[in-house]
Amino acid sequence: MYDAQLARLGRPYKDIYVDTSYGRTHLIETGNPQGEPLLVFHGGNETTAYNLLACDFLLE
């Protein structure tokens, strides 16, 4: 379901993994590469893929 939600974005994305003091953290990079960077945290009981679909207006 997660991969299907990401596919619904209809745009390329990259999986990025960062080692932090809390362990390995998974990030999704997508949107306009020339745009202003924006880090979005999803809320509880919501996946990153779902959050990106809800905030797709920010991807431009």
N, C-alpha and C positions, 0 to 999 in steps of 0.2 A: 504494500500500500504506500509506503514511504517513497519508493522509486517511482510509482505511478503518479504521485502528487508532484514530484520534481519534474517529471516528463510533461505534466500539464502546464508548467511555466512557459514552455515553447521557446526557450532560450538556453544557450550554453551555460554550464556551471562547472565549477571545479570543487572537488572534495579536498580539503586541507586539514591536516592534523598538526596540532601544536602541543608540545609537552609543557605542562604547567605544574605548579606546586600541588595541584589537586589531581594530577594525572593527565592522561592524554585527552585532548579536547578536539572534537570534530567541528569544523567550520565549513560552510558552503559559500563560495564566492561566485557572484553572478551580477548581472546588470551591465550598465554602461562603463566600460573600462576607462573612458576619459572623464567620467563623472566624479563628483565629490564622494570620497569613501564614507560609508555609513555602516556602523555595526549595530545590528538589530538582535536583541535577545528575545526569545520566545517565552511566553508565560507558562505556568504549570499546566500539565495535562494537554499540551499542544506541541506538535512537532515543528521543527524548523521548516520542513516542506510546506506544512499547512500555513504557517506564519508568512512565508514568502508569497503564497497564493493570496492571502488576505491583504498583503502590502505591495502587490505587484505594481501599483502606481508609483512606487518609489524606485523601481528598477530602471527607469529612464534616466 
